[in-house]
């Protein structure tokens, strides 16, 4: 019978581009189960890792499981090496797609990271179109957040569009990625400035 090889948890780090998330309460609840039933994750599916810059390994799928293990056993805790599958041979494009599809069953998403890293088609192809619908309903951040006194319109204008949810997701993604607006003309509405900057940069590239 082959002897189990053990590996220290401190060698593994979480993926900064991870788009799924878990609350501290959920992590502690699962870690508590592990403390009561040592190595109770023997039936867990593998966490997938690649070589990390500076040494060690970075988990591209299984970040939640890594957090649970470290919460239960600490950085110096050891677990069977077979729990981690090496996918270093994957291309960056393959890892990008894998990050999304391997986390579908977790059910918890960081929408800001998700929309910043994946376009609407990739999200829909992964079966997560309901997330796009939830973004459409979120009007707080991207609503009109300034008011003008009656008769004091000045040079500021308001314009309304009707968009498909996929179009909205792409526009929001562009607004997050575009950077600071260089020409605000005195406008303090961050969303109007972001849309203008997207258009300005596109026109400049033509």
Backbone as ProteinMPNN parsed JSONL, in Angstrom:
{"seq_chain_A": "XXXXXXXXXXXXXXXXXXXXXXXXXXXXXXXXXXXXXXXXXXXXXXXXXXXXXXXXXXXXXXXXXXXXXXXXXXXXXXXXXXXXXXXXXXXXXXXXXXXXXXXXXXXXXXXXXXXXXXXXXXXXXXXXXXXXXXXXXXXXXXXXXXXXXXXXXXXXXXXXXXXXXXXXXXXXXXXXXXXXXXXXXXXXXXXXXXXXXXXXXXXXXX", "coords_chain_A": {"N_chain_A": [[0.847, -1.201, 0.0], [0.59, 2.175, -0.902], [2.314, 4.8, 0.676], [0.907, 7.621, 2.284], [1.553, 10.916, 1.235], [2.286, 13.887, 2.898], [1.532, 17.406, 3.065], [2.41, 20.786, 3.782], [0.118, 23.302, 4.769], [0.79, 25.967, 4.657], [2.186, 26.34, 2.327], [0.44, 26.956, 0.388], [-1.483, 29.442, -1.277], [-4.21, 31.792, -1.586], [-6.071, 32.558, -4.571], [-5.818, 35.694, -6.006], [-7.525, 36.51, -7.995], [-9.83, 35.152, -7.648], [-13.27, 34.552, -8.099], [-15.354, 33.654, -6.612], [-16.801, 33.58, -3.31], [-16.859, 33.416, 0.317], [-18.414, 33.711, 3.515], [-16.952, 34.781, 6.656], [-18.19, 33.573, 8.78], [-19.246, 31.251, 7.636], [-16.901, 29.916, 6.906], [-15.752, 29.455, 9.45], [-17.699, 27.821, 10.581], [-17.525, 25.477, 9.007], [-14.864, 24.858, 9.498], [-15.009, 24.286, 12.18], [-16.341, 21.857, 12.136], [-14.348, 20.273, 11.073], [-12.488, 20.308, 13.119], [-13.795, 18.829, 15.016], [-14.108, 16.414, 13.765], [-11.396, 15.123, 12.843], [-9.525, 15.709, 9.873], [-11.77, 15.536, 8.27], [-12.402, 16.056, 5.665], [-11.808, 14.113, 3.859], [-13.197, 13.08, 1.766], [-13.447, 15.121, 0.047], [-13.48, 16.945, -3.067], [-10.709, 17.528, -5.275], [-8.548, 20.377, -4.764], [-7.425, 22.744, -7.089], [-4.268, 23.628, -8.283], [-1.575, 25.899, -9.132], [1.862, 26.748, -9.864], [3.088, 29.28, -7.728], [4.08, 32.736, -7.893], [7.248, 33.434, -6.573], [7.428, 31.112, -5.168], [5.948, 28.112, -3.736], [2.401, 27.359, -3.957], [-0.482, 28.371, -5.845], [-3.915, 28.459, -5.413], [-6.317, 27.888, -7.803], [-8.817, 26.909, -7.999], [-10.817, 26.039, -5.409], [-10.435, 27.673, -3.288], [-12.069, 28.294, -1.124], [-12.095, 25.843, 0.277], [-9.415, 25.747, 0.955], [-9.248, 27.914, 2.739], [-10.89, 26.97, 4.787], [-9.438, 24.711, 5.668], [-7.06, 25.934, 6.575], [-8.118, 27.507, 8.588], [-8.927, 25.568, 10.354], [-6.614, 23.973, 10.884], [-4.381, 25.621, 10.755], [-1.487, 27.44, 9.432], [0.72, 25.785, 9.592], [-0.334, 23.308, 9.59], [-0.787, 19.979, 8.246], [-1.837, 18.21, 5.34], [-3.123, 15.543, 3.227], [-1.237, 15.284, 0.259], [-2.488, 14.483, -2.033], [-4.891, 15.764, -2.134], [-4.612, 17.988, -3.625], [-4.543, 19.02, -6.921], [-2.282, 19.394, -9.532], [-2.298, 21.855, -11.921], [-0.582, 23.296, -13.453], [0.254, 23.145, -16.063], [-1.749, 24.204, -17.605], [-2.798, 26.74, -19.91], [-2.853, 30.362, -19.615], [-5.284, 31.343, -20.576], [-6.872, 29.047, -20.435], [-6.86, 28.643, -17.674], [-8.244, 30.912, -16.869], [-10.847, 30.465, -17.875], [-11.362, 28.126, -16.503], [-11.392, 28.935, -13.81], [-13.873, 30.163, -13.567], [-15.831, 28.204, -14.362], [-15.278, 26.032, -12.67], [-16.141, 26.846, -10.243], [-18.854, 27.032, -10.146], [-20.691, 25.482, -8.679], [-20.452, 26.428, -6.096], [-21.98, 28.697, -5.491], [-21.727, 31.272, -4.367], [-20.828, 34.519, -5.156], [-18.47, 37.045, -6.041], [-19.571, 39.785, -7.296], [-18.466, 42.123, -8.342], [-15.804, 41.444, -9.013], [-16.401, 39.358, -10.756], [-17.776, 40.586, -12.931], [-15.777, 42.266, -13.77], [-13.85, 40.59, -14.774], [-14.996, 38.793, -16.573], [-16.903, 38.636, -19.586], [-20.343, 39.319, -20.561], [-21.269, 37.224, -22.179], [-19.631, 35.016, -21.507], [-20.372, 34.657, -18.858], [-23.061, 34.008, -19.154], [-22.834, 31.664, -20.716], [-21.778, 30.012, -18.798], [-23.962, 29.415, -17.368], [-24.896, 31.281, -15.587], [-26.667, 33.381, -15.931], [-28.632, 34.474, -14.348], [-27.311, 36.031, -12.522], [-26.636, 38.257, -13.987], [-29.123, 39.363, -14.295], [-29.628, 40.145, -11.689], [-27.808, 42.175, -11.463], [-28.87, 44.072, -13.158], [-31.017, 44.953, -11.68], [-29.799, 46.377, -9.74], [-29.688, 49.482, -8.952], [-28.594, 51.368, -7.375], [-25.797, 52.06, -7.31], [-25.336, 52.816, -9.935], [-27.206, 54.685, -10.568], [-28.799, 57.946, -11.032], [-27.049, 60.164, -9.31], [-27.091, 62.816, -8.584], [-28.642, 66.005, -8.007], [-30.539, 68.791, -9.255], [-31.429, 72.13, -8.693], [-34.736, 73.464, -9.337], [-35.076, 75.037, -12.459], [-32.376, 75.495, -12.701], [-30.664, 74.234, -14.496], [-28.377, 74.632, -16.101], [-25.367, 73.639, -17.707], [-25.509, 70.927, -17.501], [-26.826, 67.746, -18.379], [-29.419, 65.239, -18.585], [-29.805, 61.898, -19.602], [-31.595, 59.063, -20.791], [-31.444, 55.553, -21.256], [-32.561, 52.471, -22.771], [-31.649, 49.206, -22.123], [-30.481, 45.895, -22.959], [-29.923, 43.239, -20.61], [-27.428, 42.032, -20.985], [-26.077, 43.944, -22.458], [-25.971, 45.982, -20.564], [-24.34, 44.792, -18.602], [-21.89, 44.666, -19.965], [-21.366, 47.374, -20.364], [-21.143, 48.273, -17.728], [-18.898, 46.831, -16.999], [-16.97, 48.007, -18.664], [-17.012, 50.565, -17.595], [-15.913, 50.134, -15.098], [-13.334, 49.432, -15.736], [-12.174, 51.523, -17.108], [-10.821, 53.617, -15.843], [-9.804, 56.772, -14.295], [-11.685, 59.683, -15.146], [-10.544, 62.101, -17.402], [-11.484, 64.512, -18.249], [-13.819, 66.241, -16.852], [-15.388, 68.495, -16.971], [-16.506, 69.879, -14.884], [-18.542, 68.249, -14.041], [-19.934, 66.276, -11.518], [-20.993, 63.787, -11.381], [-20.255, 60.511, -11.073], [-20.848, 58.298, -12.654], [-21.75, 59.297, -15.117], [-19.381, 60.569, -15.871], [-17.698, 58.337, -16.126], [-18.854, 56.902, -18.263], [-18.541, 58.807, -20.279], [-15.73, 58.84, -20.403], [-15.161, 56.269, -21.331], [-16.235, 56.459, -23.941], [-14.695, 58.605, -24.919], [-12.092, 57.518, -24.913], [-12.444, 55.45, -26.741], [-13.099, 56.847, -29.118], [-10.696, 58.206, -29.449], [-9.037, 56.141, -30.119], [-9.725, 55.526, -32.672]], "CA_chain_A": [[0.0, 0.0, 0.0], [1.411, 3.373, -1.036], [2.277, 5.668, 1.843], [0.37, 8.948, 2.018], [2.485, 12.041, 1.343], [1.634, 15.023, 3.53], [2.068, 18.684, 2.62], [2.07, 21.868, 4.719], [-0.86, 24.239, 4.22], [1.419, 27.264, 4.445], [2.736, 26.42, 0.972], [-0.634, 27.32, -0.533], [-2.074, 30.769, -1.113], [-5.449, 31.979, -2.329], [-5.998, 33.231, -5.863], [-6.369, 37.052, -5.911], [-8.544, 36.684, -9.03], [-10.954, 34.276, -7.35], [-14.537, 35.282, -8.226], [-16.324, 33.143, -5.641], [-16.481, 34.047, -1.974], [-17.552, 32.786, 1.446], [-18.358, 34.562, 4.696], [-16.105, 34.3, 7.756], [-19.023, 32.676, 9.592], [-19.33, 29.963, 6.942], [-15.587, 29.278, 7.022], [-15.574, 28.99, 10.822], [-18.631, 26.701, 10.799], [-16.948, 24.284, 8.379], [-13.624, 24.54, 10.213], [-15.412, 23.665, 13.441], [-16.631, 20.45, 11.858], [-13.074, 19.58, 10.898], [-11.851, 20.144, 14.423], [-14.502, 17.754, 15.73], [-13.849, 15.176, 13.021], [-10.111, 15.404, 12.19], [-9.39, 15.331, 8.456], [-13.096, 15.148, 7.803], [-12.605, 16.362, 4.254], [-11.141, 13.084, 3.054], [-14.0, 12.808, 0.57], [-13.599, 16.347, -0.735], [-12.846, 16.925, -4.383], [-9.394, 18.171, -5.248], [-8.323, 21.783, -5.052], [-6.54, 22.784, -8.248], [-3.221, 24.594, -7.974], [-0.481, 26.156, -10.061], [3.014, 27.344, -9.191], [2.876, 30.683, -7.359], [5.284, 33.578, -7.959], [7.972, 33.47, -5.317], [7.451, 29.796, -4.535], [4.692, 27.592, -3.224], [1.335, 27.073, -4.909], [-1.663, 29.223, -5.8], [-5.125, 27.691, -5.667], [-7.202, 28.557, -8.749], [-10.15, 26.405, -7.688], [-10.747, 25.401, -4.103], [-10.01, 28.681, -2.317], [-12.886, 28.141, 0.083], [-11.605, 24.672, 0.997], [-8.132, 26.114, 1.542], [-9.517, 28.764, 3.909], [-11.424, 26.105, 5.845], [-8.339, 23.902, 6.174], [-6.159, 26.776, 7.352], [-8.826, 27.923, 9.795], [-8.984, 24.42, 11.262], [-5.319, 23.385, 11.212], [-3.316, 26.615, 10.757], [-0.527, 27.436, 8.32], [1.666, 24.674, 9.746], [-1.044, 22.034, 9.503], [-0.463, 19.176, 7.067], [-2.944, 17.432, 4.77], [-2.626, 14.689, 2.14], [-0.891, 15.994, -0.977], [-3.4, 14.064, -3.096], [-6.031, 16.662, -2.157], [-4.321, 19.107, -4.513], [-4.198, 18.594, -8.278], [-1.424, 20.377, -10.19], [-2.736, 22.194, -13.283], [0.36, 24.301, -13.933], [0.395, 23.029, -17.515], [-2.814, 24.944, -18.281], [-2.477, 28.087, -20.383], [-3.551, 31.398, -18.842], [-6.659, 31.383, -21.065], [-7.559, 27.884, -19.875], [-7.065, 28.893, -16.24], [-9.276, 31.944, -16.76], [-12.137, 29.795, -18.058], [-11.492, 27.114, -15.451], [-11.753, 29.622, -12.566], [-15.315, 30.416, -13.555], [-16.648, 26.994, -14.456], [-15.026, 25.121, -11.552], [-16.724, 27.394, -9.024], [-20.282, 27.219, -10.339], [-21.481, 24.809, -7.65], [-20.313, 27.076, -4.792], [-23.164, 29.503, -5.298], [-21.467, 32.587, -3.806], [-19.999, 35.195, -6.139], [-18.094, 38.439, -5.909], [-20.061, 40.307, -8.568], [-17.554, 43.126, -8.867], [-14.714, 40.729, -9.683], [-16.96, 38.558, -11.85], [-18.048, 41.456, -14.077], [-14.528, 42.862, -14.228], [-12.993, 39.594, -15.411], [-15.691, 37.997, -17.584], [-17.953, 39.367, -20.284], [-21.69, 38.801, -20.35], [-21.447, 35.949, -22.873], [-18.987, 33.967, -20.716], [-21.201, 34.437, -17.67], [-24.263, 33.311, -19.611], [-22.44, 30.317, -21.131], [-21.529, 29.234, -17.584], [-25.246, 29.172, -16.708], [-25.05, 32.233, -14.486], [-27.359, 34.56, -16.431], [-29.435, 35.076, -13.273], [-26.488, 37.052, -11.891], [-26.759, 39.459, -14.795], [-30.426, 39.935, -13.972], [-29.532, 40.816, -10.393], [-27.066, 43.409, -11.671], [-29.785, 45.016, -13.778], [-31.875, 45.499, -10.641], [-28.989, 47.178, -8.828], [-29.679, 50.849, -9.484], [-28.045, 52.296, -6.393], [-24.479, 52.562, -7.679], [-25.3, 53.376, -11.274], [-28.339, 55.573, -10.774], [-28.452, 59.353, -11.112], [-26.775, 60.492, -7.92], [-27.018, 64.251, -8.331], [-29.907, 66.714, -8.221], [-30.409, 70.19, -9.625], [-32.586, 72.929, -8.301], [-35.618, 73.821, -10.446], [-34.658, 76.2, -13.22], [-30.929, 75.694, -12.596], [-30.101, 73.132, -15.262], [-27.031, 74.96, -16.533], [-24.84, 72.856, -18.826], [-25.642, 69.502, -17.214], [-27.959, 67.109, -19.052], [-29.76, 63.873, -18.189], [-30.228, 61.079, -20.734], [-32.037, 57.739, -20.361], [-31.354, 54.503, -22.27], [-33.102, 51.144, -22.497], [-30.596, 48.263, -22.471], [-30.594, 44.488, -22.598], [-29.085, 42.978, -19.442], [-26.055, 41.745, -21.412], [-25.479, 45.219, -22.809], [-25.695, 46.686, -19.314], [-23.194, 44.17, -17.945], [-20.682, 45.064, -20.682], [-21.133, 48.796, -20.1], [-20.635, 48.367, -16.364], [-17.527, 46.314, -17.003], [-16.13, 49.037, -19.261], [-16.936, 51.691, -16.66], [-15.011, 49.765, -14.006], [-11.978, 49.259, -16.238], [-11.698, 52.66, -17.895], [-9.944, 54.508, -15.085], [-10.33, 58.095, -13.955], [-12.047, 60.564, -16.256], [-9.578, 63.203, -17.457], [-12.193, 65.745, -18.591], [-15.15, 66.175, -16.225], [-16.104, 69.737, -17.273], [-17.248, 70.289, -13.706], [-19.58, 67.277, -13.711], [-19.564, 65.471, -10.352], [-21.651, 62.476, -11.449], [-19.183, 59.562, -11.407], [-21.263, 57.372, -13.712], [-21.704, 60.048, -16.366], [-17.969, 60.757, -16.214], [-17.122, 57.057, -16.553], [-19.356, 56.615, -19.615], [-17.871, 59.744, -21.178], [-14.336, 58.438, -20.571], [-15.175, 55.107, -22.226], [-16.457, 56.945, -25.296], [-13.553, 59.429, -25.3], [-10.96, 56.656, -25.24], [-12.767, 54.72, -27.982], [-12.954, 57.781, -30.243], [-9.274, 58.507, -29.595], [-8.37, 54.968, -30.708], [-10.166, 55.323, -34.06]], "C_chain_A": [[0.881, 1.249, 0.0], [1.219, 4.288, 0.17], [1.8, 7.068, 1.453], [1.449, 10.014, 2.202], [1.738, 13.251, 1.876], [2.311, 16.324, 3.103], [1.551, 19.802, 3.519], [1.16, 22.9, 4.056], [-0.267, 25.612, 3.928], [2.03, 27.438, 3.065], [1.707, 26.914, -0.03], [-1.164, 28.716, -0.231], [-3.33, 30.879, -1.976], [-5.196, 32.77, -3.609], [-6.589, 34.638, -5.739], [-7.46, 37.328, -6.934], [-9.764, 35.792, -8.798], [-12.263, 35.067, -7.371], [-15.624, 34.741, -7.304], [-15.891, 33.584, -4.248], [-17.284, 33.289, -0.93], [-17.408, 33.7, 2.65], [-17.448, 33.946, 5.754], [-16.88, 33.317, 8.624], [-19.116, 31.292, 8.962], [-18.016, 29.199, 7.053], [-15.399, 28.698, 8.419], [-16.493, 27.808, 11.121], [-18.059, 25.409, 10.226], [-15.654, 23.864, 9.068], [-13.929, 23.861, 11.542], [-15.726, 22.188, 13.267], [-15.336, 19.656, 11.711], [-12.379, 19.346, 12.229], [-12.487, 19.001, 15.199], [-14.255, 16.401, 15.083], [-12.557, 15.39, 12.238], [-10.026, 14.837, 10.771], [-10.708, 14.858, 7.874], [-13.369, 15.466, 6.351], [-11.976, 15.316, 3.344], [-11.902, 12.783, 1.774], [-14.128, 14.037, -0.321], [-12.934, 16.213, -2.093], [-11.568, 17.747, -4.333], [-9.501, 19.679, -5.377], [-7.282, 21.824, -6.164], [-5.545, 23.928, -8.089], [-2.24, 24.75, -9.131], [0.694, 26.698, -9.248], [2.737, 28.819, -8.921], [4.165, 31.468, -7.501], [5.961, 33.626, -6.592], [8.01, 32.147, -4.582], [6.114, 29.388, -3.97], [3.674, 27.401, -4.332], [0.192, 28.072, -4.736], [-2.875, 28.393, -6.197], [-6.006, 28.459, -6.647], [-8.628, 28.024, -8.664], [-10.044, 25.616, -6.392], [-10.292, 26.368, -3.019], [-10.792, 28.589, -1.012], [-12.396, 26.967, 0.921], [-10.267, 24.97, 1.657], [-8.333, 26.961, 2.796], [-10.027, 27.941, 5.081], [-10.305, 25.292, 6.482], [-7.39, 24.73, 7.042], [-6.808, 27.257, 8.644], [-8.819, 26.806, 10.833], [-7.616, 23.99, 11.759], [-4.162, 24.379, 11.262], [-2.36, 26.462, 9.587], [0.423, 26.247, 8.391], [0.991, 23.311, 9.718], [-0.694, 21.302, 8.224], [-1.672, 18.349, 6.646], [-2.378, 16.557, 3.655], [-2.39, 15.476, 0.854], [-1.863, 15.656, -2.103], [-4.658, 14.929, -3.153], [-5.831, 17.818, -3.122], [-3.866, 18.582, -5.872], [-3.432, 19.716, -8.982], [-1.893, 20.607, -11.63], [-1.856, 23.296, -13.861], [0.475, 24.292, -15.457], [-0.694, 23.78, -18.281], [-2.287, 26.294, -18.772], [-3.246, 29.101, -19.537], [-5.011, 31.497, -19.272], [-7.476, 30.225, -20.501], [-7.825, 28.07, -18.387], [-8.191, 29.894, -16.027], [-10.671, 31.326, -16.875], [-12.408, 28.809, -16.931], [-11.93, 27.747, -14.135], [-13.261, 29.809, -12.454], [-16.105, 29.13, -13.474], [-16.458, 26.034, -13.281], [-15.689, 25.59, -10.268], [-18.241, 27.516, -9.082], [-21.103, 26.632, -9.201], [-21.415, 25.497, -6.292], [-21.462, 28.015, -4.474], [-22.961, 30.877, -4.693], [-20.467, 33.302, -4.713], [-19.681, 36.615, -5.718], [-18.433, 39.101, -7.243], [-19.114, 41.33, -9.182], [-16.403, 42.468, -9.619], [-15.223, 39.96, -10.891], [-17.154, 39.41, -13.097], [-16.781, 42.099, -14.622], [-13.7, 41.885, -15.052], [-13.653, 38.828, -16.553], [-16.767, 38.83, -18.268], [-19.289, 38.654, -20.109], [-21.895, 37.44, -21.01], [-20.833, 34.802, -22.081], [-19.81, 33.635, -19.48], [-22.456, 33.659, -18.035], [-23.945, 31.87, -19.998], [-22.187, 29.41, -19.932], [-22.821, 28.944, -16.821], [-25.546, 30.12, -15.577], [-25.784, 33.495, -14.925], [-28.223, 35.237, -15.376], [-28.64, 36.155, -12.542], [-26.553, 38.358, -12.668], [-28.079, 40.153, -14.513], [-30.37, 40.697, -12.657], [-28.772, 42.12, -10.516], [-27.961, 44.476, -12.271], [-30.646, 45.702, -12.726], [-31.129, 46.417, -9.69], [-28.842, 48.584, -9.38], [-29.004, 51.837, -8.545], [-26.73, 52.913, -6.858], [-24.503, 53.297, -9.004], [-26.531, 54.217, -11.582], [-27.852, 57.002, -10.93], [-28.263, 59.859, -9.698], [-26.53, 61.978, -7.7], [-28.37, 64.87, -8.618], [-29.607, 68.161, -8.557], [-31.649, 70.935, -9.167], [-33.412, 73.286, -9.523], [-35.11, 75.077, -11.135], [-33.167, 76.444, -13.227], [-30.185, 74.585, -13.317], [-28.661, 73.408, -15.681], [-26.606, 74.113, -17.721], [-24.965, 71.356, -18.613], [-26.926, 68.954, -17.822], [-28.179, 65.714, -18.492], [-30.267, 63.126, -19.405], [-30.554, 59.675, -20.236], [-31.97, 56.764, -21.519], [-32.122, 53.279, -21.812], [-32.091, 50.13, -23.013], [-31.019, 46.831, -22.17], [-29.634, 44.238, -21.439], [-27.641, 42.672, -19.823], [-25.328, 43.032, -21.804], [-25.089, 45.997, -21.553], [-24.464, 46.116, -18.615], [-21.889, 44.583, -18.615], [-20.34, 46.531, -20.422], [-20.575, 48.983, -18.7], [-19.186, 47.895, -16.287], [-16.573, 47.357, -17.553], [-15.948, 50.216, -18.311], [-15.99, 51.407, -15.501], [-13.554, 49.752, -14.454], [-11.362, 50.531, -16.805], [-10.736, 53.569, -17.143], [-10.573, 55.871, -14.866], [-10.611, 58.919, -15.201], [-11.121, 61.781, -16.25], [-10.245, 64.534, -17.771], [-13.611, 65.674, -18.023], [-16.004, 67.393, -16.532], [-16.965, 70.204, -16.095], [-18.361, 69.343, -13.298], [-19.116, 66.411, -12.543], [-20.228, 64.102, -10.343], [-20.647, 61.437, -11.944], [-19.569, 58.641, -12.55], [-21.268, 58.053, -15.077], [-20.278, 60.258, -16.828], [-17.34, 59.475, -16.733], [-17.566, 56.704, -17.966], [-18.673, 57.527, -20.632], [-16.437, 59.305, -21.453], [-14.215, 57.208, -21.462], [-15.294, 55.556, -23.673], [-15.256, 57.752, -25.79], [-12.371, 58.562, -25.715], [-11.204, 55.865, -26.518], [-12.575, 55.617, -29.188], [-11.483, 58.091, -30.502], [-8.541, 57.366, -30.3], [-8.708, 54.79, -32.188], [-9.262, 56.071, -35.049]], "O_chain_A": [[1.805, 1.365, 0.805], [0.096, 4.516, 0.621], [2.222, 7.626, 0.441], [2.169, 10.014, 3.2], [0.675, 13.603, 1.364], [3.508, 16.346, 2.816], [0.403, 19.775, 3.962], [1.403, 23.319, 2.924], [-0.757, 26.336, 3.061], [2.359, 28.556, 2.669], [2.049, 27.254, -1.163], [-1.277, 29.115, 0.928], [-3.491, 30.159, -2.962], [-4.241, 33.541, -3.711], [-7.764, 34.767, -5.395], [-8.238, 38.268, -6.772], [-10.633, 35.693, -9.664], [-12.364, 36.122, -6.744], [-16.709, 35.318, -7.226], [-14.727, 33.926, -4.041], [-18.26, 32.61, -1.247], [-16.397, 34.387, 2.794], [-17.204, 32.739, 5.749], [-16.317, 32.351, 9.141], [-19.07, 30.281, 9.662], [-18.01, 27.987, 7.267], [-14.935, 27.567, 8.56], [-16.102, 26.889, 11.841], [-18.1, 24.366, 10.878], [-15.373, 22.674, 9.209], [-13.197, 22.972, 11.977], [-15.42, 21.369, 14.134], [-15.238, 18.515, 12.164], [-11.754, 18.306, 12.438], [-11.813, 18.292, 15.946], [-14.2, 15.374, 15.759], [-12.61, 15.8, 11.078], [-10.388, 13.691, 10.501], [-10.758, 13.909, 7.092], [-14.455, 15.177, 5.849], [-11.649, 15.603, 2.192], [-11.325, 12.287, 0.806], [-14.835, 14.005, -1.328], [-11.962, 15.476, -2.26], [-11.385, 18.57, -3.436], [-10.418, 20.198, -6.012], [-6.355, 21.015, -6.173], [-5.93, 25.06, -7.795], [-2.096, 23.871, -9.98], [0.536, 27.061, -8.083], [2.215, 29.526, -9.783], [5.242, 30.926, -7.255], [5.301, 33.837, -5.575], [8.565, 32.062, -3.487], [5.242, 30.229, -3.75], [4.033, 27.294, -5.504], [-0.068, 28.554, -3.634], [-2.85, 27.701, -7.214], [-6.407, 29.583, -6.348], [-9.549, 28.634, -9.208], [-9.283, 24.653, -6.291], [-9.821, 25.949, -1.962], [-10.239, 28.783, 0.071], [-12.29, 27.079, 2.142], [-10.001, 24.517, 2.77], [-7.661, 26.745, 3.805], [-9.649, 28.178, 6.228], [-10.232, 25.194, 7.707], [-6.969, 24.286, 8.109], [-6.14, 27.398, 9.669], [-8.719, 27.059, 12.033], [-7.465, 23.673, 12.939], [-3.082, 24.043, 11.746], [-2.416, 25.481, 8.846], [0.88, 25.757, 7.359], [1.657, 22.28, 9.812], [-0.342, 21.928, 7.224], [-2.427, 17.854, 7.483], [-1.267, 16.802, 3.186], [-3.25, 16.242, 0.42], [-2.044, 16.45, -3.026], [-5.417, 14.842, -4.117], [-6.776, 18.553, -3.412], [-2.922, 17.798, -5.96], [-3.892, 20.858, -9.018], [-1.89, 19.69, -12.45], [-2.313, 24.123, -14.65], [0.763, 25.322, -16.066], [-0.569, 23.972, -19.49], [-1.439, 26.912, -18.128], [-4.182, 28.738, -18.825], [-5.887, 31.711, -18.435], [-8.637, 30.402, -20.132], [-8.889, 27.699, -17.891], [-8.999, 29.742, -15.11], [-11.56, 31.623, -16.078], [-13.539, 28.675, -16.464], [-12.747, 27.172, -13.416], [-13.846, 29.636, -11.384], [-16.962, 28.981, -12.603], [-17.381, 25.299, -12.933], [-15.793, 24.826, -9.307], [-18.851, 28.05, -8.155], [-22.108, 27.218, -8.798], [-22.226, 25.199, -5.416], [-21.877, 28.124, -3.32], [-23.939, 31.603, -4.515], [-19.395, 32.772, -5.008], [-20.507, 37.301, -5.116], [-17.673, 38.992, -8.206], [-18.976, 41.397, -10.403], [-16.063, 42.881, -10.728], [-14.561, 39.912, -11.928], [-16.75, 39.017, -14.191], [-16.714, 42.44, -15.803], [-12.936, 42.295, -15.927], [-12.963, 38.274, -17.408], [-17.455, 39.625, -17.628], [-19.358, 37.543, -19.584], [-22.608, 36.593, -20.472], [-21.431, 33.731, -21.982], [-19.931, 32.47, -19.1], [-22.867, 32.756, -17.307], [-24.692, 30.955, -19.652], [-22.355, 28.194, -20.02], [-22.796, 28.312, -15.765], [-26.354, 29.814, -14.701], [-25.559, 34.567, -14.363], [-28.52, 36.427, -15.482], [-29.225, 37.092, -11.999], [-26.528, 39.439, -12.079], [-28.152, 41.382, -14.495], [-30.981, 41.757, -12.515], [-29.038, 43.069, -9.778], [-27.835, 45.655, -11.937], [-30.972, 46.882, -12.854], [-31.746, 47.153, -8.921], [-27.956, 48.842, -10.195], [-28.858, 53.012, -8.879], [-26.557, 54.131, -6.811], [-23.787, 54.281, -9.19], [-26.856, 54.433, -12.75], [-26.648, 57.255, -10.957], [-29.237, 59.971, -8.953], [-25.847, 62.366, -6.752], [-29.157, 64.321, -9.388], [-28.557, 68.693, -8.195], [-32.768, 70.428, -9.246], [-32.874, 73.402, -10.624], [-34.757, 76.058, -10.481], [-32.718, 77.486, -13.705], [-29.194, 74.059, -12.81], [-27.816, 72.515, -15.622], [-27.393, 73.892, -18.641], [-24.558, 70.584, -19.481], [-27.973, 69.601, -17.79], [-27.251, 65.081, -17.987], [-31.076, 63.659, -20.165], [-29.868, 59.153, -19.357], [-32.38, 57.086, -22.634], [-32.315, 53.069, -20.615], [-31.708, 50.168, -24.183], [-31.804, 46.579, -21.256], [-28.638, 44.948, -21.298], [-26.722, 43.009, -19.077], [-24.14, 43.2, -21.531], [-24.014, 46.593, -21.488], [-23.638, 46.867, -18.096], [-20.891, 44.824, -17.935], [-19.17, 46.888, -20.279], [-19.641, 49.76, -18.499], [-18.36, 48.491, -15.595], [-15.498, 47.579, -16.996], [-14.866, 50.796, -18.23], [-15.344, 52.316, -14.98], [-12.65, 50.024, -13.664], [-10.144, 50.605, -16.965], [-9.909, 54.231, -17.77], [-11.733, 56.095, -15.21], [-9.87, 58.861, -16.183], [-10.936, 62.417, -15.212], [-9.634, 65.585, -17.579], [-14.502, 65.104, -18.652], [-17.224, 67.341, -16.372], [-18.006, 70.835, -16.278], [-19.056, 69.596, -12.314], [-18.012, 65.868, -12.58], [-20.046, 63.333, -9.399], [-20.234, 61.476, -13.103], [-18.711, 58.241, -13.337], [-20.846, 57.465, -16.072], [-19.979, 60.146, -18.017], [-16.541, 59.508, -17.669], [-16.757, 56.258, -18.78], [-18.276, 57.082, -21.709], [-15.97, 59.381, -22.589], [-13.281, 57.105, -22.257], [-14.547, 55.093, -24.536], [-14.84, 57.607, -26.94], [-11.725, 58.821, -26.73], [-10.276, 55.634, -27.293], [-11.961, 55.21, -30.175], [-11.072, 58.223, -31.655], [-7.549, 57.592, -30.993], [-8.065, 54.004, -32.883], [-9.487, 56.01, -36.258]]}, "name": "protein", "num_of_chains": 1, "seq": "XXXXXXXXXXXXXXXXXXXXXXXXXXXXXXXXXXXXXXXXXXXXXXXXXXXXXXXXXXXXXXXXXXXXXXXXXXXXXXXXXXXXXXXXXXXXXXXXXXXXXXXXXXXXXXXXXXXXXXXXXXXXXXXXXXXXXXXXXXXXXXXXXXXXXXXXXXXXXXXXXXXXXXXXXXXXXXXXXXXXXXXXXXXXXXXXXXXXXXXXXXXXXX"}
